[in-house]
């Protein structure tokens, strides 16, 4: 009988070369082996994989077809063939072969994952979601599956029950680096409504005799792991939750004020305390609540030396003001039950205060508007955040840029050996840390006006073990003092808060190397029409920017039911003090049109390379399906006229210096 497969040691040698990324050596050895064993399934398959890495996709396809013809039950061969069809853009053939894989092996989770990717690419998000859930049901440790699930949840609204999804949502909220919680908040809320009894539990609060059933309500809510974790990671952008959490907070305050220290309150209070801290105590307080808070505060102050303080007393106060604001806090040695709350509300604050002393400054701030903006973010660093969506692994810059689909010839794109990227206006660090996780072998310079924002960013960078960022305080108008030219500059949500955005943009352009890239984010005039009208009303009423006024203004909007302002209630920014201030009470705001952006780009000697946001691009391509249309700002202007809310986030686009 003729031997079909080579010795195991030969196969292991090829695999070793492949794993060491010595693809040409692996190819040479495989070709020698295949001459002797032309029908070897393993070597033909390995050859296909090598050619895949070398981007010889047609050759790889033919090899995998040969493999599955040699063995029609070899599922790895069908999987590799499906992957090649995917790379060749033959998605229907890819689907057919992935389906063959799972027909042969129903536990082949990567095939389900890749099917999800194809349907997500086709904007069939419901079908993609089903495949990602299948993937994770088979392998709940598949991290890439969770990244994909998080991605689809940002563009699809859950609308039916699912016995798996809440478990996966909980996982996403528990992990610090997969997704920003506010990006999937709507679906967490829907998951709670569809798959838990949270509405039934809250409905018990509507009964006038609910205080008699209150302990039972808390017991039921304590069983809802997803709700408790959600409260710990981001402000919940939903007024239904807000009004019920306020009611619960008030009733627990009443109980603790009357010295009713029920142990069942502890678990829920820890989450509620985190929620109130993250939303910066945006919930309205009654005079009666303020009175009871003061009395409990006095009780703690008087008992601080005798140690006769109940943990619940401390926790309930932390639901109304941050622990660092109480003088007695520094004298407390927290119990293990309070450790989590103390880290969040006391130790992190003190750590940030130390960082503000260490952050280097490039200049004194002289511009009048820059001073006002700086003061706003010193008082209210924005946004306060917990988790972030970081890249699974960093990649070389060209690979990242290739995915964005810009109007650029990658072969003519050259970066210096030591790539330096500027994040101009980094705020509390989300943008800088995300960028640092995306690119391989780069150094990030993160500039901001606010020391407090930078301190928050630096603490979070250290928490996430992000070491390639240099945080600097200063005004981007003074960037020349850095005496640097950058390979990439990213400035999102910054220029429109300057006195003269074009002057700021010019400063950025001056610090960009020739042929280097710039990412800019600007507010849209059309998309923010509703916000502009609210800002106009605030100015006409001469409402001063104070925490009290922000809280009262929110209360009026909710209670007066002004329908023309309804959209504002769905903004995540409407559920925290710094968010409302940034959204509606900002000291300076410009809004742009595509026509104005085009004019500025021409004045600065830049070239438009394309918009970035995937959802916006997908909607645009339904109407303008030629590749060149992606880079035609006149067509984009027409598109926005017909879809005025499409840039509700911001215009985010790339350009190049010529």
C-alpha positions in Angstrom: 0.0 0.0 0.0 1.4 3.4 -1.0 2.1 5.7 1.9 0.0 8.9 1.6 1.4 11.0 4.4 5.1 11.8 5.3 6.6 11.0 8.7 5.3 13.0 11.6 8.7 14.6 12.2 8.8 16.1 8.8 5.3 17.6 9.3 6.4 19.0 12.7 9.4 20.6 11.1 7.2 22.4 8.5 4.8 23.6 11.3 7.8 24.8 13.4 9.1 26.9 10.5 5.6 28.3 9.9 5.1 29.2 13.5 8.4 31.0 13.5 7.1 32.9 10.5 9.8 31.5 8.2 7.2 31.2 5.4 9.6 30.8 2.5 11.6 28.1 4.2 8.4 26.3 5.2 7.2 26.7 1.5 10.5 25.3 0.2 10.4 22.2 2.5 6.7 21.6 1.8 7.2 21.7 -2.0 10.0 19.1 -1.6 7.7 16.9 0.5 4.7 17.2 -1.9 6.8 15.9 -4.8 7.1 12.6 -2.9 3.6 12.7 -1.3 1.4 14.5 -3.9 -1.8 13.4 -2.2 -0.8 14.2 1.3 -3.8 15.9 2.9 -1.7 17.5 5.7 1.0 18.9 3.4 -1.4 20.2 0.8 -3.3 21.9 3.6 -0.2 23.3 5.1 0.9 24.6 1.7 -2.5 26.3 1.4 -2.0 28.0 4.8 1.5 29.1 3.8 0.3 30.6 0.5 -2.5 32.3 2.5 0.1 34.1 4.6 2.1 35.0 1.5 -1.2 36.4 0.1 -1.2 34.0 -2.9 -4.9 33.5 -2.4 -5.8 31.9 -5.7 -3.1 29.3 -5.3 -4.2 28.7 -1.7 -7.8 28.2 -2.9 -6.8 25.6 -5.4 -4.8 23.7 -2.7 -7.7 23.7 -0.3 -10.1 22.5 -3.0 -7.7 19.6 -3.6 -7.6 18.9 0.1 -11.4 18.6 0.5 -11.6 16.5 -2.6 -9.1 14.1 -1.2 -11.1 14.0 2.1 -14.7 15.3 1.9 -14.9 15.0 5.7 -11.8 17.0 6.5 -13.5 20.0 8.2 -10.2 22.0 8.7 -9.9 21.9 4.9 -13.4 23.3 4.4 -12.7 26.0 7.1 -9.5 27.1 5.3 -11.2 27.1 2.0 -14.0 29.2 3.4 -11.4 31.7 4.8 -9.8 32.0 1.4 -13.1 32.6 -0.4 -13.7 35.3 2.2 -10.4 36.9 1.4 -11.2 36.7 -2.3 -14.5 38.5 -1.7 -16.5 35.4 -2.7 -18.7 35.6 0.3 -21.4 33.2 -0.9 -18.8 30.5 -1.4 -17.4 31.3 2.0 -20.8 30.8 3.6 -21.4 27.5 1.8 -18.0 26.1 3.1 -18.4 27.4 6.7 -21.8 25.7 6.7 -20.1 22.5 5.5 -17.7 22.8 8.5 -20.4 23.0 11.1 -22.3 20.3 9.3 -19.3 18.1 9.9 -18.6 19.4 13.4 -21.3 21.4 15.2 -18.8 22.5 17.9 -16.5 24.3 15.3 -17.0 27.7 17.0 -14.6 29.6 14.7 -16.8 28.8 11.7 -19.9 30.2 13.4 -17.8 33.3 14.4 -16.7 33.9 10.8 -20.3 33.4 9.5 -21.2 36.1 12.0 -18.5 38.4 10.5 -19.9 38.0 7.0 -23.4 38.7 8.0 -22.3 41.7 10.0 -20.4 43.0 7.0 -23.6 42.7 5.0 -25.5 44.7 7.8 -27.5 41.6 8.6 -26.8 42.3 12.3 -29.6 40.1 13.7 -28.2 37.0 11.9 -24.6 38.0 12.9 -25.7 38.2 16.5 -27.2 34.7 16.4 -23.9 33.3 15.1 -21.8 35.2 17.7 -24.1 33.8 20.5 -23.7 30.3 19.0 -19.9 30.9 19.0 -19.8 31.9 22.6 -22.2 29.2 23.7 -19.8 26.6 22.4 -16.6 28.4 23.7 -17.3 31.1 26.4 -13.6 31.8 26.6 -13.2 32.9 23.0 -12.2 36.5 23.4 -12.4 37.4 19.7 -16.0 36.3 19.8 -16.7 38.8 22.6 -15.1 41.6 20.6 -17.3 40.7 17.7 -20.4 40.5 19.8 -19.6 43.9 21.3 -19.2 45.3 17.8 -22.6 44.1 16.5 -24.4 45.2 19.7 -23.4 48.8 18.9 -25.4 48.6 15.6 -28.4 46.4 16.5 -31.1 46.8 19.0 -32.2 43.7 21.0 -35.9 43.2 20.5 -36.6 39.6 21.7 -35.8 37.3 24.6 -32.6 35.3 24.6 -31.5 33.0 27.3 -27.8 33.5 26.6 -27.3 37.2 25.9 -27.4 38.6 29.5 -24.6 36.2 30.5 -22.5 37.6 27.7 -23.5 41.2 28.4 -22.4 40.7 32.0 -19.0 39.4 30.8 -18.6 42.4 28.6 -19.3 44.7 31.5 -16.9 42.9 33.8 -13.9 43.0 31.4 -12.1 46.3 31.3 -10.8 46.3 27.7 -13.4 44.9 25.3 -16.0 47.7 24.9 -17.0 51.0 26.4 -20.1 50.2 28.5 -22.0 53.3 27.2 -21.6 52.0 23.7 -23.7 49.0 24.5 -25.8 50.6 27.2 -29.1 50.5 25.2 -28.8 46.8 24.7 -27.9 46.2 28.3 -31.1 48.0 29.2 -33.1 45.9 26.7 -31.5 42.7 28.0 -32.6 43.7 31.5 -36.2 44.4 30.3 -36.5 41.3 28.1 -34.7 38.7 30.1 -35.1 39.7 33.7 -37.8 40.7 36.1 -36.4 44.2 36.7 -39.6 45.9 35.5 -41.7 43.8 37.8 -39.3 44.5 40.7 -39.4 48.3 40.0 -43.2 48.2 39.6 -43.5 47.3 43.2 -42.1 50.7 44.0 -45.2 52.3 42.4 -47.5 51.0 45.1 -48.0 53.5 47.9 -47.4 50.7 50.5 -44.1 49.8 48.9 -42.1 50.5 52.1 -43.7 47.4 53.6 -42.4 45.3 50.7 -39.1 47.2 50.4 -36.8 44.6 51.8 -38.3 42.0 49.3 -37.7 44.5 46.4 -34.0 44.8 47.4 -33.6 41.1 47.7 -35.0 40.6 44.2 -32.8 43.3 42.7 -29.7 41.8 44.5 -30.2 38.7 42.4 -29.9 40.6 39.2 -26.1 40.4 38.5 -26.3 42.3 35.2 -28.1 45.3 36.8 -25.7 45.5 39.7 -22.6 45.4 37.4 -24.2 47.8 34.9 -24.6 50.3 37.8 -20.9 50.0 38.5 -19.5 50.8 35.1 -21.3 53.7 33.5 -24.1 56.2 34.1 -27.3 54.4 33.1 -28.8 56.5 30.2 -32.4 55.9 30.9 -34.9 58.0 33.0 -37.0 54.9 34.0 -34.0 53.5 35.8 -33.1 56.9 37.2 -36.5 57.6 38.8 -36.6 54.1 40.4 -33.0 54.3 41.6 -33.8 57.7 43.2 -36.8 56.2 44.9 -34.7 53.3 46.3 -31.9 55.7 47.4 -34.4 57.8 49.3 -36.0 54.8 51.0 -32.7 53.3 52.1 -31.8 56.7 53.4 -35.0 56.7 55.5 -34.2 53.3 56.9 -30.6 54.2 57.8 -31.6 57.5 59.2 -33.9 55.6 61.6 -31.0 53.2 62.4 -32.5 50.2 60.5 -29.3 48.7 59.3 -30.5 45.7 57.1 -27.6 43.6 55.8 -29.5 43.1 52.5 -29.0 46.8 51.7 -25.2 46.4 51.5 -24.9 44.7 48.1 -27.3 47.0 46.4 -25.8 50.1 48.0 -22.3 49.3 46.7 -23.6 49.3 43.2 -25.9 52.4 43.7 -23.0 54.3 45.3 -20.9 53.6 42.2 -23.7 54.7 39.9 -24.2 58.0 41.7 -20.4 58.6 41.7 -20.1 57.9 38.0 -23.0 60.2 37.1 -21.5 62.8 39.4 -24.6 63.0 41.6 -26.8 64.2 38.9 -30.0 62.9 40.6 -32.2 65.5 42.2 -32.3 65.6 46.0 -35.3 66.8 48.1 -34.9 69.1 51.1 -35.9 66.2 53.3 -33.1 64.1 51.9 -30.6 66.9 52.5 -31.7 67.1 56.1 -31.2 63.4 56.7 -27.9 63.3 55.0 -26.6 66.1 57.2 -27.8 64.3 60.3 -26.1 61.0 59.3 -23.0 63.0 58.5 -23.1 64.5 62.0 -23.6 61.1 63.5 -20.5 59.7 61.8 -18.5 62.8 62.8 -19.5 62.4 66.4 -18.8 58.7 66.4 -15.6 58.6 64.5 -13.4 58.2 67.6 -15.6 55.5 69.2 -15.8 53.5 65.9 -19.5 53.1 66.3 -20.2 53.6 62.6 -22.2 51.2 60.5 -20.9 50.6 56.9 -24.4 51.4 55.6 -24.1 54.9 57.0 -21.0 55.5 55.0 -22.4 53.9 51.9 -25.6 55.9 51.9 -23.7 59.1 52.2 -21.5 58.0 49.3 -24.7 57.8 47.2 -25.2 61.6 47.7 -21.6 63.0 47.7 -18.2 61.4 47.0 -16.3 60.0 50.0 -13.4 62.4 49.4 -15.7 65.3 50.2 -16.2 64.2 53.8 -13.6 65.4 56.4 -14.0 62.2 58.5 -13.1 60.0 55.5 -9.4 60.2 56.0 -9.8 58.8 59.6 -11.8 55.7 58.4 -10.1 52.3 58.1 -12.6 50.7 55.7 -13.9 47.2 56.2 -13.5 44.7 53.4 -17.1 45.4 52.4 -16.2 49.1 51.8 -12.9 48.5 50.0 -14.4 48.7 46.5 -16.2 52.0 47.3 -13.2 53.5 49.0 -11.0 52.8 46.0 -13.5 54.4 43.6 -14.4 57.4 45.6 -11.4 58.2 47.8 -8.1 56.5 46.8 -8.4 57.2 43.1 -9.1 60.8 43.8 -6.0 61.2 46.0 -3.9 59.3 43.4 -5.0 61.7 40.7 -4.2 64.7 42.9 -0.6 63.4 43.1 -0.4 63.1 39.3 -1.5 66.7 38.7 1.8 67.7 40.4 3.9 65.5 38.1 2.4 66.3 34.7 4.7 68.5 32.6 3.4 71.7 31.1 4.5 73.3 27.8 3.2 76.7 28.5 0.9 79.1 30.5 -2.5 79.3 29.0 -3.1 82.8 27.6 -6.0 82.6 25.2 -9.2 83.7 26.9 -11.4 80.9 25.5 -8.8 78.3 26.2 -8.7 79.5 29.9 -12.5 79.1 30.1 -12.4 75.7 28.6 -9.6 74.6 30.8 -11.5 75.8 33.9 -14.6 73.8 32.8 -12.6 70.5 32.5 -10.7 71.2 35.7 -14.1 71.3 37.5 -15.7 68.5 35.5 -13.2 66.2 33.7 -15.1 64.6 30.9 -16.0 61.8 30.5 -15.5 59.8 33.7 -15.2 56.2 32.5 -14.3 52.8 33.7 -13.9 50.3 30.8 -12.6 50.8 27.3 -12.6 49.0 24.0 -9.0 48.3 23.2 -7.5 46.4 20.3 -7.0 42.7 20.8 -3.4 43.2 19.7 -1.5 46.2 18.3 -0.7 46.1 14.5 1.7 48.0 12.2 0.2 51.3 11.1 -0.3 50.4 7.5 -2.4 47.4 8.4 -4.7 49.6 10.6 -5.0 52.3 7.9 -5.8 49.6 5.3 -8.9 48.7 7.3 -10.1 52.3 7.3 -10.4 52.3 3.5 -8.9 55.7 2.9 -8.2 57.4 -0.5 -4.5 56.7 -0.3 -1.8 54.5 -1.9 -0.4 52.5 0.9 2.7 51.7 -1.1 3.6 55.4 -1.2 2.9 55.8 2.5 6.1 56.0 4.5 6.5 56.4 8.2 9.7 57.2 10.1 11.4 54.4 12.0 10.3 55.9 15.4 6.7 56.8 14.8 5.3 59.6 17.0 1.5 60.3 17.2 -0.1 63.4 18.8 -3.5 63.2 20.4 -4.4 66.9 20.7 -7.1 67.3 23.3 -6.9 63.9 25.0 -9.4 64.7 27.8 -9.6 61.8 30.3 -7.6 59.5 28.1 -10.1 57.3 26.2 -8.8 58.4 22.8 -5.1 58.3 23.7 -5.3 54.8 25.4 -7.4 53.4 22.5 -4.9 54.7 20.0 -1.9 53.4 22.0 -3.5 49.9 21.9 -4.1 50.0 18.2 -0.6 50.7 16.7 2.5 48.7 17.1 5.8 50.4 18.1 4.6 53.9 18.4 5.1 56.7 20.9 2.0 58.7 21.9 2.0 62.4 23.0 -1.3 63.2 24.7 -1.9 67.0 25.2 -4.8 68.6 27.1 -5.6 71.9 28.8 -6.8 70.3 32.0 -4.5 68.9 34.7 -7.4 67.0 36.3 -8.4 65.4 33.0 -4.8 64.4 32.4 -4.4 63.0 35.9 -7.5 60.9 35.3 -6.1 59.7 32.0 -2.7 58.9 33.5 -4.2 56.8 36.3 -6.3 54.9 33.8 -3.3 54.3 31.5 -1.4 52.8 34.4 -4.4 50.7 35.5 -4.5 49.3 31.9 -0.7 48.9 31.7 -0.4 51.3 28.8 3.2 52.6 28.9 3.8 54.3 25.6 1.9 57.6 26.3 3.5 60.8 27.4 0.9 63.1 29.0 1.5 66.8 28.6 -0.5 69.9 29.7 -0.9 72.8 27.4 -2.8 74.6 24.7 -2.6 73.3 21.2 -2.1 76.9 20.1 1.4 76.5 21.7 2.3 73.2 20.1 5.3 74.7 18.4 7.0 74.7 21.8 7.1 70.9 21.7 9.4 71.4 18.7 8.2 68.2 17.1 6.7 67.0 13.8 4.3 64.1 14.0 3.6 61.1 11.7 -0.1 61.1 12.7 -2.1 63.7 14.6 -5.6 62.9 16.0 -7.8 65.6 17.4 -11.5 64.6 17.9 -14.0 66.9 19.6 -11.5 69.7 20.3 -11.2 72.3 17.6 -14.9 73.2 17.8 -14.3 74.4 21.4 -11.7 76.9 20.4 -12.1 80.7 19.8 -10.9 80.2 16.3 -11.0 76.5 15.1 -9.2 77.3 11.9 -6.3 78.8 13.8 -6.1 75.7 16.0 -6.3 73.4 12.9 -3.5 75.4 11.4 -1.3 74.8 14.5 -1.9 71.1 14.1 -1.1 71.2 10.4 2.2 73.0 11.1 3.2 70.1 13.4 2.5 67.4 10.8 5.2 65.9 8.6 4.8 66.1 4.9 2.5 63.3 3.6 1.6 62.5 7.2 -2.0 61.8 8.3 -4.5 63.7 10.5 -7.8 62.5 12.0 -10.2 65.4 12.8 -13.6 65.3 14.6 -16.0 68.3 14.4 -19.6 68.9 15.4 -22.2 69.0 12.6 -24.5 72.0 12.3 -27.4 69.9 11.0 -27.0 67.0 13.4 -26.8 69.3 16.5 -29.7 71.6 15.5 -31.8 70.4 18.5 -28.9 70.9 20.9 -28.2 74.3 19.5 -31.8 75.3 20.2 -31.5 74.1 23.8 -28.2 76.0 24.3 -29.9 79.1 22.9 -32.8 78.7 25.4 -30.3 78.3 28.3 -28.5 81.5 27.2 -31.7 83.4 26.9 -32.7 82.4 30.4 -29.2 83.4 31.6 -28.8 80.1 33.5 -25.4 80.1 35.2 -23.3 76.9 34.9 -23.5 75.4 38.4 -24.1 71.8 39.5 -27.4 72.9 41.1 -28.6 74.6 37.9 -27.7 71.6 35.8 -29.6 69.3 38.0 -32.7 71.6 38.1 -32.6 72.1 34.3 -32.6 68.3 33.8 -35.5 68.0 36.2 -37.5 70.6 34.3 -36.9 68.8 31.0 -38.1 65.5 32.4 -41.1 66.9 34.2 -42.3 69.5 31.6 -42.3 67.0 28.8 -41.1 69.4 26.1 -41.5 67.1 23.1 -39.3 69.1 20.8 -36.4 68.3 23.1 -37.1 64.6 23.5 -34.0 63.5 21.6 -31.8 65.0 24.3 -33.2 62.4 26.8 -31.6 59.6 24.8 -28.1 61.1 24.8 -25.8 59.2 27.2 -24.3 62.6 28.1 -27.6 63.7 29.6 -27.0 61.3 32.5 -24.0 62.8 34.2 -23.0 66.3 35.4 -19.9 66.6 33.2 -21.9 65.1 30.2 -24.7 67.7 30.5 -22.2 70.5 30.9 -20.2 69.3 27.8 -23.4 68.8 25.8 -25.5 71.9 26.7 -23.5 74.3 28.9 -20.1 74.3 27.2 -18.4 77.7 27.4 -17.6 77.6 23.6 -19.1 75.6 20.7 -18.8 76.0 17.0 -20.7 73.8 14.5 -19.6 72.9 11.0 -21.0 72.1 7.6 -19.3 69.9 5.0 -18.9 72.9 2.8 -17.0 74.7 5.5 -14.8 71.7 6.2 -14.0 71.5 2.5 -13.0 75.2 2.5 -10.8 74.8 5.6 -9.1 71.7 4.1 -8.2 73.6 1.0 -6.9 76.7 2.9 -4.6 74.5 5.0 -3.1 72.6 2.1 -4.7 69.3 3.1 -6.3 66.5 1.1 -9.5 64.8 2.2 -9.0 61.0 2.6 -12.4 59.8 3.8 -14.8 59.5 6.8 -14.1 56.9 9.5 -17.3 55.9 11.2 -18.4 52.4 9.9 -22.2 52.9 10.4 -22.2 56.2 8.5 -20.2 54.7 5.6 -22.5 51.7 5.4 -25.5 54.0 5.1 -23.8 56.2 2.5 -22.8 53.2 0.4 -26.4 52.1 0.0 -26.9 55.2 -2.2 -23.4 56.0 -3.5 -21.8 52.6 -4.3 -18.8 53.7 -6.4 -15.5 53.7 -4.4 -14.6 57.2 -5.7 -17.9 58.4 -4.2 -16.5 57.8 -0.7 -14.1 60.7 -1.2 -16.5 63.2 -2.9 -17.4 65.8 -0.3 -20.1 67.3 -2.6 -21.9 63.9 -2.6 -21.5 63.7 1.1 -23.0 67.2 1.5 -26.1 66.0 -0.5 -26.2 62.8 1.6 -26.2 64.8 4.9 -29.0 67.1 3.6 -31.2 64.1 3.2 -30.0 62.5 6.5 -29.5 65.5 8.8 -28.9 63.3 11.9 -26.3 61.0 10.3 -23.3 62.8 11.9 -25.0 63.0 15.3 -21.7 61.9 16.9 -19.4 64.1 14.9 -17.8 64.4 11.5 -14.8 62.2 11.9 -12.5 62.2 8.9 -8.9 61.7 7.8 -6.8 64.1 5.7 -3.2 64.3 4.5 -0.7 67.1 4.4 0.8 67.7 0.9 
